[in-house]
Amino acid sequence: MITITFPDPETEKRALGFLLGRFSGRVLKSGEHLVPEAALEALADQNISFTVEGKSTYEQQIAPIRDFLPLQFNDGREVPSEWLADAVLEIIENFGAASYERKKSKDIGGIKASSFVTIW
């Protein structure tokens, strides 16, 4: 995992909305984002500015809670990426960090897990 930062809160929110559902990662209260190397190219392709801080440490990657964020409403419409980003930023504010990973091919209460992002 690579640690990156964004120049301002607006760019951070746009980036987080893009990353959720596409990559696994972690966001720290300090504003640092831990993302896989593949996410760097994807962010650049979206013209999202970021600074690479270096490789992530093991301590940065540990998470205390786990939950699910739906990517779709019950009627199949996509949840706006801005809403997903707001939810993750609120978790960070209250717990100090949040990791995210898209889960596939598993049912959770009759809904395919590809419709969810696991947050921890």
N, CA, C and O atoms as a Tinker XYZ file with bonds, in Angstrom:
   480  protein
     1  N      0.844000   -1.173000    0.000000    73     2
     2  CA     0.000000    0.000000    0.000000    64     1     3
     3  C      0.891000    1.238000    0.000000    63     2     4     5
     4  O      1.987000    1.245000    0.560000    81     3
     5  N      0.382000    2.282000   -0.647000    73     3     6
     6  CA     1.096000    3.544000   -0.774000    64     5     7
     7  C      0.305000    4.616000   -0.022000    63     6     8     9
     8  O     -0.922000    4.660000   -0.111000    81     7
     9  N      0.998000    5.470000    0.712000    73     7    10
    10  CA     0.354000    6.567000    1.424000    64     9    11
    11  C      0.351000    7.806000    0.542000    63    10    12    13
    12  O      1.392000    8.227000    0.039000    81    11
    13  N     -0.843000    8.391000    0.358000    73    11    14
    14  CA    -0.977000    9.614000   -0.434000    64    13    15
    15  C     -1.810000   10.632000    0.342000    63    14    16    17
    16  O     -2.536000   10.283000    1.273000    81    15
    17  N     -1.690000   11.895000   -0.060000    73    15    18
    18  CA    -2.518000   12.964000    0.496000    64    17    19
    19  C     -3.073000   13.783000   -0.660000    63    18    20    21
    20  O     -2.603000   13.690000   -1.794000    81    19
    21  N     -4.077000   14.581000   -0.349000    73    19    22
    22  CA    -4.720000   15.430000   -1.350000    64    21    23
    23  C     -4.553000   16.893000   -0.956000    63    22    24    25
    24  O     -4.419000   17.199000    0.229000    81    23
    25  N     -4.559000   17.806000   -1.938000    73    23    26
    26  CA    -4.265000   19.210000   -1.649000    64    25    27
    27  C     -5.331000   19.946000   -0.845000    63    26    28    29
    28  O     -5.032000   20.961000   -0.215000    81    27
    29  N     -6.577000   19.449000   -0.855000    73    27    30
    30  CA    -7.649000   20.148000   -0.147000    64    29    31
    31  C     -8.808000   19.177000    0.095000    63    30    32    33
    32  O     -8.879000   18.123000   -0.537000    81    31
    33  N     -9.721000   19.536000    1.015000    73    31    34
    34  CA   -10.842000   18.639000    1.346000    64    33    35
    35  C    -11.749000   18.318000    0.152000    63    34    36    37
    36  O    -12.265000   17.205000    0.060000    81    35
    37  N    -11.947000   19.255000   -0.744000    73    35    38
    38  CA   -12.803000   19.012000   -1.912000    64    37    39
    39  C    -12.204000   17.925000   -2.813000    63    38    40    41
    40  O    -12.917000   17.036000   -3.277000    81    39
    41  N    -10.899000   18.003000   -3.054000    73    39    42
    42  CA   -10.218000   16.990000   -3.872000    64    41    43
    43  C    -10.228000   15.651000   -3.161000    63    42    44    45
    44  O    -10.418000   14.612000   -3.794000    81    43
    45  N    -10.024000   15.665000   -1.839000    73    43    46
    46  CA   -10.044000   14.429000   -1.066000    64    45    47
    47  C    -11.406000   13.747000   -1.178000    63    46    48    49
    48  O    -11.480000   12.534000   -1.375000    81    47
    49  N    -12.466000   14.512000   -1.055000    73    47    50
    50  CA   -13.820000   13.945000   -1.128000    64    49    51
    51  C    -14.095000   13.384000   -2.518000    63    50    52    53
    52  O    -14.676000   12.306000   -2.645000    81    51
    53  N    -13.683000   14.106000   -3.563000    73    51    54
    54  CA   -13.866000   13.625000   -4.934000    64    53    55
    55  C    -13.096000   12.317000   -5.141000    63    54    56    57
    56  O    -13.611000   11.371000   -5.738000    81    55
    57  N    -11.860000   12.278000   -4.642000    73    55    58
    58  CA   -11.028000   11.079000   -4.783000    64    57    59
    59  C    -11.624000    9.898000   -4.028000    63    58    60    61
    60  O    -11.673000    8.784000   -4.548000    81    59
    61  N    -12.079000   10.144000   -2.798000    73    59    62
    62  CA   -12.659000    9.072000   -2.001000    64    61    63
    63  C    -13.907000    8.518000   -2.665000    63    62    64    65
    64  O    -14.112000    7.305000   -2.694000    81    63
    65  N    -14.741000    9.398000   -3.197000    73    63    66
    66  CA   -15.925000    8.948000   -3.924000    64    65    67
    67  C    -15.569000    8.088000   -5.124000    63    66    68    69
    68  O    -16.284000    7.139000   -5.444000    81    67
    69  N    -14.461000    8.416000   -5.794000    73    67    70
    70  CA   -13.995000    7.635000   -6.935000    64    69    71
    71  C    -13.425000    6.286000   -6.481000    63    70    72    73
    72  O    -13.717000    5.253000   -7.083000    81    71
    73  N    -12.616000    6.298000   -5.423000    73    71    74
    74  CA   -11.934000    5.077000   -4.981000    64    73    75
    75  C    -12.886000    4.025000   -4.410000    63    74    76    77
    76  O    -12.690000    2.829000   -4.628000    81    75
    77  N    -13.920000    4.468000   -3.677000    73    75    78
    78  CA   -14.859000    3.524000   -3.059000    64    77    79
    79  C    -15.533000    2.668000   -4.128000    63    78    80    81
    80  O    -16.087000    3.198000   -5.092000    81    79
    81  N    -15.488000    1.372000   -3.964000    73    79    82
    82  CA   -16.112000    0.467000   -4.924000    64    81    83
    83  C    -15.183000    0.068000   -6.051000    63    82    84    85
    84  O    -15.494000   -0.844000   -6.817000    81    83
    85  N    -14.032000    0.747000   -6.166000    73    83    86
    86  CA   -13.068000    0.411000   -7.214000    64    85    87
    87  C    -11.795000   -0.212000   -6.652000    63    86    88    89
    88  O    -11.192000   -1.084000   -7.278000    81    87
    89  N    -11.395000    0.240000   -5.473000    73    87    90
    90  CA   -10.147000   -0.212000   -4.852000    64    89    91
    91  C    -10.359000   -0.437000   -3.369000    63    90    92    93
    92  O    -11.302000    0.089000   -2.776000    81    91
    93  N     -9.479000   -1.219000   -2.778000    73    91    94
    94  CA    -9.415000   -1.347000   -1.333000    64    93    95
    95  C     -8.473000   -0.260000   -0.843000    63    94    96    97
    96  O     -7.521000    0.098000   -1.536000    81    95
    97  N     -8.731000    0.260000    0.336000    73    95    98
    98  CA    -7.857000    1.297000    0.864000    64    97    99
    99  C     -8.202000    1.633000    2.287000    63    98   100   101
   100  O     -9.083000    1.020000    2.889000    81    99
   101  N     -7.501000    2.616000    2.827000    73    99   102
   102  CA    -7.707000    3.061000    4.207000    64   101   103
   103  C     -7.480000    4.559000    4.251000    63   102   104   105
   104  O     -6.598000    5.084000    3.571000    81   103
   105  N     -8.279000    5.243000    5.054000    73   103   106
   106  CA    -8.147000    6.684000    5.224000    64   105   107
   107  C     -7.904000    6.960000    6.703000    63   106   108   109
   108  O     -8.648000    6.481000    7.559000    81   107
   109  N     -6.876000    7.722000    6.998000    73   107   110
   110  CA    -6.551000    8.074000    8.372000    64   109   111
   111  C     -7.056000    9.472000    8.697000    63   110   112   113
   112  O     -7.221000   10.302000    7.803000    81   111
   113  N     -7.302000    9.733000    9.975000    73   111   114
   114  CA    -7.798000   11.033000   10.404000    64   113   115
   115  C     -6.840000   12.153000   10.006000    63   114   116   117
   116  O     -7.262000   13.295000    9.831000    81   115
   117  N     -5.570000   11.838000    9.865000    73   115   118
   118  CA    -4.556000   12.818000    9.470000    64   117   119
   119  C     -4.741000   13.298000    8.030000    63   118   120   121
   120  O     -4.096000   14.254000    7.600000    81   119
   121  N     -5.641000   12.616000    7.277000    73   119   122
   122  CA    -5.848000   12.959000    5.875000    64   121   123
   123  C     -5.035000   12.090000    4.933000    63   122   124   125
   124  O     -5.124000   12.240000    3.714000    81   123
   125  N     -4.243000   11.185000    5.488000    73   123   126
   126  CA    -3.471000   10.265000    4.653000    64   125   127
   127  C     -4.379000    9.140000    4.165000    63   126   128   129
   128  O     -5.232000    8.648000    4.904000    81   127
   129  N     -4.181000    8.744000    2.916000    73   127   130
   130  CA    -4.933000    7.646000    2.301000    64   129   131
   131  C     -3.940000    6.552000    1.954000    63   130   132   133
   132  O     -2.894000    6.824000    1.365000    81   131
   133  N     -4.259000    5.320000    2.314000    73   131   134
   134  CA    -3.441000    4.169000    1.983000    64   133   135
   135  C     -4.130000    3.441000    0.850000    63   134   136   137
   136  O     -5.225000    2.906000    1.027000    81   135
   137  N     -3.502000    3.416000   -0.306000    73   135   138
   138  CA    -4.117000    2.844000   -1.507000    64   137   139
   139  C     -3.127000    1.908000   -2.203000    63   138   140   141
   140  O     -1.916000    2.044000   -2.029000    81   139
   141  N     -3.643000    0.956000   -2.994000    73   139   142
   142  CA    -2.751000    0.107000   -3.781000    64   141   143
   143  C     -2.137000    0.924000   -4.919000    63   142   144   145
   144  O     -2.694000    1.940000   -5.335000    81   143
   145  N     -1.002000    0.478000   -5.408000    73   143   146
   146  CA    -0.314000    1.208000   -6.477000    64   145   147
   147  C     -1.207000    1.451000   -7.690000    63   146   148   149
   148  O     -1.113000    2.502000   -8.323000    81   147
   149  N     -2.070000    0.495000   -8.021000    73   147   150
   150  CA    -2.956000    0.639000   -9.184000    64   149   151
   151  C     -3.881000    1.847000   -9.050000    63   150   152   153
   152  O     -4.298000    2.417000  -10.058000    81   151
   153  N     -4.202000    2.239000   -7.832000    73   151   154
   154  CA    -5.085000    3.386000   -7.622000    64   153   155
   155  C     -4.413000    4.695000   -8.039000    63   154   156   157
   156  O     -5.099000    5.647000   -8.410000    81   155
   157  N     -3.097000    4.752000   -7.984000    73   155   158
   158  CA    -2.384000    5.979000   -8.351000    64   157   159
   159  C     -2.640000    6.343000   -9.809000    63   158   160   161
   160  O     -2.946000    7.493000  -10.122000    81   159
   161  N     -2.517000    5.372000  -10.687000    73   159   162
   162  CA    -2.765000    5.616000  -12.109000    64   161   163
   163  C     -4.229000    5.973000  -12.354000    63   162   164   165
   164  O     -4.533000    6.864000  -13.147000    81   163
   165  N     -5.127000    5.278000  -11.673000    73   163   166
   166  CA    -6.559000    5.556000  -11.850000    64   165   167
   167  C     -6.904000    6.980000  -11.400000    63   166   168   169
   168  O     -7.680000    7.663000  -12.068000    81   167
   169  N     -6.342000    7.431000  -10.286000    73   167   170
   170  CA    -6.564000    8.801000   -9.824000    64   169   171
   171  C     -6.011000    9.812000  -10.823000    63   170   172   173
   172  O     -6.650000   10.822000  -11.120000    81   171
   173  N     -4.829000    9.531000  -11.331000    73   171   174
   174  CA    -4.219000   10.425000  -12.332000    64   173   175
   175  C     -5.079000   10.479000  -13.596000    63   174   176   177
   176  O     -5.247000   11.547000  -14.184000    81   175
   177  N     -5.620000    9.340000  -14.014000    73   175   178
   178  CA    -6.491000    9.308000  -15.200000    64   177   179
   179  C     -7.753000   10.140000  -15.002000    63   178   180   181
   180  O     -8.335000   10.630000  -15.970000    81   179
   181  N     -8.179000   10.301000  -13.741000    73   179   182
   182  CA    -9.359000   11.109000  -13.419000    64   181   183
   183  C     -8.988000   12.580000  -13.180000    63   182   184   185
   184  O     -9.842000   13.387000  -12.812000    81   183
   185  N     -7.714000   12.921000  -13.391000    73   183   186
   186  CA    -7.200000   14.283000  -13.144000    64   185   187
   187  C     -7.417000   14.712000  -11.694000    63   186   188   189
   188  O     -7.747000   15.866000  -11.421000    81   187
   189  N     -7.231000   13.784000  -10.782000    73   187   190
   190  CA    -7.334000   14.078000   -9.348000    64   189   191
   191  C     -5.916000   14.246000   -8.812000    63   190   192   193
   192  O     -5.107000   13.320000   -8.874000    81   191
   193  N     -5.623000   15.428000   -8.287000    73   191   194
   194  CA    -4.283000   15.737000   -7.768000    64   193   195
   195  C     -4.041000   15.045000   -6.433000    63   194   196   197
   196  O     -4.933000   14.990000   -5.586000    81   195
   197  N     -2.824000   14.514000   -6.245000    73   195   198
   198  CA    -2.437000   13.890000   -4.982000    64   197   199
   199  C     -0.925000   13.932000   -4.860000    63   198   200   201
   200  O     -0.215000   14.138000   -5.844000    81   199
   201  N     -0.443000   13.735000   -3.646000    73   199   202
   202  CA     0.993000   13.672000   -3.370000    64   201   203
   203  C      1.305000   12.311000   -2.776000    63   202   204   205
   204  O      0.629000   11.879000   -1.842000    81   203
   205  N      2.309000   11.630000   -3.295000    73   203   206
   206  CA     2.751000   10.348000   -2.746000    64   205   207
   207  C      3.668000   10.639000   -1.567000    63   206   208   209
   208  O      4.678000   11.328000   -1.706000    81   207
   209  N      3.300000   10.100000   -0.397000    73   207   210
   210  CA     4.088000   10.297000    0.825000    64   209   211
   211  C      5.069000    9.143000    1.055000    63   210   212   213
   212  O      6.055000    9.302000    1.774000    81   211
   213  N      4.800000    7.983000    0.447000    73   211   214
   214  CA     5.683000    6.823000    0.609000    64   213   215
   215  C      4.894000    5.558000    0.861000    63   214   216   217
   216  O      3.668000    5.545000    0.752000    81   215
   217  N      5.604000    4.491000    1.198000    73   215   218
   218  CA     4.951000    3.211000    1.499000    64   217   219
   219  C      4.285000    3.277000    2.871000    63   218   220   221
   220  O      4.792000    3.920000    3.790000    81   219
   221  N      3.144000    2.603000    2.995000    73   219   222
   222  CA     2.385000    2.575000    4.249000    64   221   223
   223  C      3.049000    1.639000    5.246000    63   222   224   225
   224  O      3.649000    0.636000    4.862000    81   223
   225  N      2.939000    1.973000    6.535000    73   223   226
   226  CA     3.464000    1.100000    7.583000    64   225   227
   227  C      2.390000    0.099000    7.999000    63   226   228   229
   228  O      1.205000    0.304000    7.734000    81   227
   229  N      2.804000   -0.967000    8.639000    73   227   230
   230  CA     1.861000   -1.980000    9.127000    64   229   231
   231  C      0.874000   -1.361000   10.116000    63   230   232   233
   232  O     -0.321000   -1.652000   10.060000    81   231
   233  N      1.362000   -0.515000   11.014000    73   231   234
   234  CA     0.516000    0.105000   12.034000    64   233   235
   235  C     -0.597000    0.934000   11.404000    63   234   236   237
   236  O     -1.698000    1.001000   11.950000    81   235
   237  N     -0.330000    1.562000   10.270000    73   235   238
   238  CA    -1.344000    2.366000    9.599000    64   237   239
   239  C     -2.459000    1.505000    9.023000    63   238   240   241
   240  O     -3.558000    2.004000    8.778000    81   239
   241  N     -2.197000    0.226000    8.804000    73   239   242
   242  CA    -3.148000   -0.636000    8.121000    64   241   243
   243  C     -4.074000   -1.409000    9.049000    63   242   244   245
   244  O     -4.929000   -2.148000    8.561000    81   243
   245  N     -3.942000   -1.271000   10.374000    73   243   246
   246  CA    -4.769000   -1.999000   11.340000    64   245   247
   247  C     -6.097000   -1.266000   11.550000    63   246   248   249
   248  O     -6.116000   -0.038000   11.636000    81   247
   249  N     -7.215000   -2.013000   11.634000    73   247   250
   250  CA    -8.546000   -1.394000   11.766000    64   249   251
   251  C     -9.347000   -1.998000   12.919000    63   250   252   253
   252  O     -9.284000   -3.209000   13.133000    81   251
   253  N    -10.119000   -1.162000   13.689000    73   251   254
   254  CA   -10.828000   -1.657000   14.862000    64   253   255
   255  C    -12.291000   -2.093000   14.671000    63   254   256   257
   256  O    -12.790000   -2.849000   15.505000    81   255
   257  N    -13.000000   -1.660000   13.624000    73   255   258
   258  CA   -14.423000   -1.988000   13.449000    64   257   259
   259  C    -14.676000   -2.480000   12.021000    63   258   260   261
   260  O    -13.832000   -2.299000   11.143000    81   259
   261  N    -15.823000   -3.095000   11.793000    73   259   262
   262  CA   -16.179000   -3.559000   10.453000    64   261   263
   263  C    -17.677000   -3.380000   10.234000    63   262   264   265
   264  O    -18.479000   -3.679000   11.119000    81   263
   265  N    -18.054000   -2.886000    9.041000    73   263   266
   266  CA   -19.460000   -2.700000    8.693000    64   265   267
   267  C    -19.567000   -2.655000    7.168000    63   266   268   269
   268  O    -18.558000   -2.761000    6.471000    81   267
   269  N    -20.788000   -2.496000    6.649000    73   267   270
   270  CA   -21.019000   -2.445000    5.212000    64   269   271
   271  C    -21.633000   -1.114000    4.811000    63   270   272   273
   272  O    -22.472000   -0.569000    5.528000    81   271
   273  N    -21.213000   -0.591000    3.662000    73   271   274
   274  CA   -21.845000    0.578000    3.043000    64   273   275
   275  C    -22.488000    0.097000    1.753000    63   274   276   277
   276  O    -21.807000   -0.498000    0.918000    81   275
   277  N    -23.773000    0.336000    1.567000    73   275   278
   278  CA   -24.413000   -0.082000    0.311000    64   277   279
   279  C    -23.982000    0.815000   -0.839000    63   278   280   281
   280  O    -23.873000    2.030000   -0.676000    81   279
   281  N    -23.738000    0.221000   -1.999000    73   279   282
   282  CA   -23.412000    0.982000   -3.207000    64   281   283
   283  C    -24.652000    1.242000   -4.045000    63   282   284   285
   284  O    -24.632000    2.046000   -4.977000    81   283
   285  N    -25.753000    0.535000   -3.693000    73   283   286
   286  CA   -27.001000    0.689000   -4.438000    64   285   287
   287  C    -28.168000    0.763000   -3.456000    63   286   288   289
   288  O    -28.137000    0.170000   -2.378000    81   287
   289  N    -29.203000    1.513000   -3.861000    73   287   290
   290  CA   -30.452000    1.519000   -3.117000    64   289   291
   291  C    -31.187000    0.213000   -3.406000    63   290   292   293
   292  O    -30.810000   -0.520000   -4.320000    81   291
   293  N    -32.222000   -0.080000   -2.642000    73   291   294
   294  CA   -32.998000   -1.312000   -2.846000    64   293   295
   295  C    -33.586000   -1.410000   -4.240000    63   294   296   297
   296  O    -33.784000   -2.512000   -4.751000    81   295
   297  N    -33.872000   -0.264000   -4.869000    73   295   298
   298  CA   -34.448000   -0.289000   -6.214000    64   297   299
   299  C    -33.392000   -0.397000   -7.314000    63   298   300   301
   300  O    -33.727000   -0.348000   -8.497000    81   299
   301  N    -32.110000   -0.544000   -6.932000    73   299   302
   302  CA   -31.045000   -0.739000   -7.909000    64   301   303
   303  C    -30.295000    0.523000   -8.320000    63   302   304   305
   304  O    -29.246000    0.437000   -8.959000    81   303
   305  N    -30.824000    1.703000   -7.957000    73   303   306
   306  CA   -30.111000    2.942000   -8.280000    64   305   307
   307  C    -28.823000    3.010000   -7.470000    63   306   308   309
   308  O    -28.765000    2.523000   -6.341000    81   307
   309  N    -27.787000    3.619000   -8.053000    73   307   310
   310  CA   -26.519000    3.762000   -7.349000    64   309   311
   311  C    -26.605000    4.845000   -6.282000    63   310   312   313
   312  O    -27.217000    5.892000   -6.496000    81   311
   313  N    -25.992000    4.589000   -5.139000    73   311   314
   314  CA   -25.866000    5.607000   -4.097000    64   313   315
   315  C    -24.851000    6.627000   -4.608000    63   314   316   317
   316  O    -23.782000    6.232000   -5.075000    81   315
   317  N    -25.151000    7.930000   -4.535000    73   315   318
   318  CA   -24.201000    8.939000   -5.017000    64   317   319
   319  C    -22.846000    8.809000   -4.319000    63   318   320   321
   320  O    -22.782000    8.648000   -3.100000    81   319
   321  N    -21.768000    8.881000   -5.097000    73   319   322
   322  CA   -20.424000    8.719000   -4.543000    64   321   323
   323  C    -20.138000    9.750000   -3.457000    63   322   324   325
   324  O    -19.387000    9.472000   -2.523000    81   323
   325  N    -20.730000   10.937000   -3.572000    73   323   326
   326  CA   -20.527000   11.970000   -2.549000    64   325   327
   327  C    -21.092000   11.513000   -1.198000    63   326   328   329
   328  O    -20.498000   11.795000   -0.157000    81   327
   329  N    -22.228000   10.813000   -1.204000    73   327   330
   330  CA   -22.824000   10.296000    0.036000    64   329   331
   331  C    -21.916000    9.244000    0.665000    63   330   332   333
   332  O    -21.736000    9.217000    1.882000    81   331
   333  N    -21.341000    8.367000   -0.183000    73   331   334
   334  CA   -20.433000    7.342000    0.323000    64   333   335
   335  C    -19.214000    7.992000    0.958000    63   334   336   337
   336  O    -18.782000    7.595000    2.040000    81   335
   337  N    -18.661000    8.996000    0.278000    73   335   338
   338  CA   -17.494000    9.707000    0.801000    64   337   339
   339  C    -17.836000   10.384000    2.130000    63   338   340   341
   340  O    -17.040000   10.337000    3.068000    81   339
   341  N    -19.013000   11.012000    2.218000    73   339   342
   342  CA   -19.433000   11.652000    3.470000    64   341   343
   343  C    -19.485000   10.638000    4.610000    63   342   344   345
   344  O    -19.046000   10.932000    5.722000    81   343
   345  N    -20.019000    9.448000    4.340000    73   343   346
   346  CA   -20.125000    8.409000    5.374000    64   345   347
   347  C    -18.749000    7.989000    5.866000    63   346   348   349
   348  O    -18.533000    7.850000    7.070000    81   347
   349  N    -17.819000    7.786000    4.939000    73   347   350
   350  CA   -16.467000    7.368000    5.323000    64   349   351
   351  C    -15.765000    8.488000    6.089000    63   350   352   353
   352  O    -15.095000    8.221000    7.086000    81   351
   353  N    -15.907000    9.727000    5.643000    73   351   354
   354  CA   -15.280000   10.851000    6.343000    64   353   355
   355  C    -15.836000   11.000000    7.757000    63   354   356   357
   356  O    -15.099000   11.378000    8.667000    81   355
   357  N    -17.125000   10.709000    7.958000    73   355   358
   358  CA   -17.704000   10.769000    9.301000    64   357   359
   359  C    -17.138000    9.663000   10.188000    63   358   360   361
   360  O    -16.884000    9.885000   11.371000    81   359
   361  N    -16.941000    8.479000    9.622000    73   359   362
   362  CA   -16.323000    7.382000   10.380000    64   361   363
   363  C    -14.910000    7.781000   10.796000    63   362   364   365
   364  O    -14.507000    7.544000   11.935000    81   363
   365  N    -14.164000    8.380000    9.884000    73   363   366
   366  CA   -12.797000    8.818000   10.189000    64   365   367
   367  C    -12.811000    9.842000   11.317000    63   366   368   369
   368  O    -11.998000    9.773000   12.239000    81   367
   369  N    -13.739000   10.792000   11.239000    73   367   370
   370  CA   -13.834000   11.837000   12.262000    64   369   371
   371  C    -14.087000   11.236000   13.642000    63   370   372   373
   372  O    -13.534000   11.700000   14.638000    81   371
   373  N    -14.925000   10.204000   13.694000    73   371   374
   374  CA   -15.302000    9.616000   14.977000    64   373   375
   375  C    -14.369000    8.514000   15.476000    63   374   376   377
   376  O    -14.235000    8.323000   16.685000    81   375
   377  N    -13.723000    7.785000   14.560000    73   375   378
   378  CA   -12.907000    6.641000   14.957000    64   377   379
   379  C    -11.431000    6.773000   14.609000    63   378   380   381
   380  O    -10.625000    5.932000   15.006000    81   379
   381  N    -11.067000    7.818000   13.873000    73   379   382
   382  CA    -9.658000    8.057000   13.582000    64   381   383
   383  C     -9.167000    7.490000   12.275000    63   382   384   385
   384  O     -8.107000    7.901000   11.803000    81   383
   385  N     -9.888000    6.561000   11.662000    73   383   386
   386  CA    -9.462000    5.962000   10.393000    64   385   387
   387  C    -10.601000    5.117000    9.844000    63   386   388   389
   388  O    -11.539000    4.789000   10.570000    81   387
   389  N    -10.523000    4.763000    8.562000    73   387   390
   390  CA   -11.482000    3.850000    7.934000    64   389   391
   391  C    -10.805000    3.156000    6.772000    63   390   392   393
   392  O    -10.125000    3.797000    5.971000    81   391
   393  N    -10.984000    1.866000    6.676000    73   391   394
   394  CA   -10.520000    1.087000    5.530000    64   393   395
   395  C    -11.737000    0.685000    4.723000    63   394   396   397
   396  O    -12.845000    0.626000    5.257000    81   395
   397  N    -11.543000    0.404000    3.428000    73   395   398
   398  CA   -12.672000    0.022000    2.595000    64   397   399
   399  C    -12.233000   -1.023000    1.582000    63   398   400   401
   400  O    -11.098000   -1.015000    1.105000    81   399
   401  N    -13.161000   -1.925000    1.263000    73   399   402
   402  CA   -12.882000   -2.991000    0.304000    64   401   403
   403  C    -14.190000   -3.446000   -0.307000    63   402   404   405
   404  O    -15.153000   -3.712000    0.413000    81   403
   405  N    -14.236000   -3.538000   -1.615000    73   403   406
   406  CA   -15.431000   -4.046000   -2.285000    64   405   407
   407  C    -15.441000   -5.563000   -2.192000    63   406   408   409
   408  O    -14.448000   -6.224000   -2.495000    81   407
   409  N    -16.570000   -6.103000   -1.772000    73   407   410
   410  CA   -16.749000   -7.554000   -1.674000    64   409   411
   411  C    -17.572000   -8.038000   -2.858000    63   410   412   413
   412  O    -18.492000   -7.349000   -3.300000    81   411
   413  N    -17.248000   -9.214000   -3.371000    73   411   414
   414  CA   -17.950000   -9.761000   -4.538000    64   413   415
   415  C    -18.485000  -11.162000   -4.261000    63   414   416   417
   416  O    -18.017000  -11.867000   -3.367000    81   415
   417  N    -19.477000  -11.536000   -5.056000    73   415   418
   418  CA   -20.054000  -12.890000   -5.139000    64   417   419
   419  C    -20.416000  -13.526000   -3.802000    63   418   420   421
   420  O    -20.128000  -14.701000   -3.576000    81   419
   421  N    -21.039000  -12.765000   -2.926000    73   419   422
   422  CA   -21.529000  -13.298000   -1.665000    64   421   423
   423  C    -22.849000  -12.601000   -1.367000    63   422   424   425
   424  O    -22.984000  -11.398000   -1.593000    81   423
   425  N    -23.816000  -13.347000   -0.865000    73   423   426
   426  CA   -25.092000  -12.744000   -0.505000    64   425   427
   427  C    -25.066000  -12.250000    0.938000    63   426   428   429
   428  O    -24.572000  -12.936000    1.833000    81   427
   429  N    -25.599000  -11.060000    1.149000    73   427   430
   430  CA   -25.783000  -10.508000    2.484000    64   429   431
   431  C    -27.254000  -10.126000    2.565000    63   430   432   433
   432  O    -27.674000   -9.125000    1.984000    81   431
   433  N    -28.019000  -10.909000    3.273000    73   431   434
   434  CA   -29.451000  -10.641000    3.386000    64   433   435
   435  C    -30.161000  -10.660000    2.043000    63   434   436   437
   436  O    -31.098000   -9.890000    1.830000    81   435
   437  N    -29.726000  -11.535000    1.126000    73   435   438
   438  CA   -30.376000  -11.662000   -0.174000    64   437   439
   439  C    -29.896000  -10.666000   -1.212000    63   438   440   441
   440  O    -30.364000  -10.692000   -2.350000    81   439
   441  N    -28.966000   -9.781000   -0.841000    73   439   442
   442  CA   -28.422000   -8.795000   -1.783000    64   441   443
   443  C    -26.985000   -9.173000   -2.085000    63   442   444   445
   444  O    -26.214000   -9.473000   -1.174000    81   443
   445  N    -26.626000   -9.159000   -3.349000    73   443   446
   446  CA   -25.251000   -9.493000   -3.738000    64   445   447
   447  C    -24.285000   -8.535000   -3.069000    63   446   448   449
   448  O    -24.528000   -7.329000   -3.037000    81   447
   449  N    -23.191000   -9.059000   -2.535000    73   447   450
   450  CA   -22.210000   -8.239000   -1.822000    64   449   451
   451  C    -21.494000   -7.267000   -2.754000    63   450   452   453
   452  O    -20.868000   -6.319000   -2.280000    81   451
   453  N    -21.570000   -7.478000   -4.060000    73   451   454
   454  CA   -20.949000   -6.537000   -4.972000    64   453   455
   455  C    -21.667000   -5.192000   -4.900000    63   454   456   457
   456  O    -21.193000   -4.200000   -5.455000    81   455
   457  N    -22.804000   -5.160000   -4.220000    73   455   458
   458  CA   -23.542000   -3.928000   -3.999000    64   457   459
   459  C    -23.109000   -3.215000   -2.732000    63   458   460   461
   460  O    -23.712000   -2.214000   -2.344000    81   459
   461  N    -22.064000   -3.725000   -2.080000    73   459   462
   462  CA   -21.602000   -3.188000   -0.816000    64   461   463
   463  C    -20.099000   -2.923000   -0.845000    63   462   464   465
   464  O    -19.356000   -3.526000   -1.619000    81   463
   465  N    -19.676000   -2.004000    0.019000    73   463   466
   466  CA   -18.260000   -1.823000    0.337000    64   465   467
   467  C    -18.142000   -2.158000    1.806000    63   466   468   469
   468  O    -18.901000   -1.634000    2.622000    81   467
   469  N    -17.199000   -3.028000    2.164000    73   467   470
   470  CA   -16.951000   -3.323000    3.570000    64   469   471
   471  C    -16.101000   -2.201000    4.131000    63   470   472   473
   472  O    -15.091000   -1.823000    3.539000    81   471
   473  N    -16.509000   -1.668000    5.274000    73   471   474
   474  CA   -15.781000   -0.588000    5.949000    64   473   475
   475  C    -15.275000   -1.140000    7.273000    63   474   476   477
   476  O    -16.020000   -1.780000    8.015000    81   475
   477  N    -14.010000   -0.889000    7.561000    73   475   478
   478  CA   -13.470000   -1.259000    8.875000    64   477   479
   479  C    -12.380000   -0.323000    9.267000    63   478   480
   480  O    -11.798000   -0.468000   10.342000    81   479
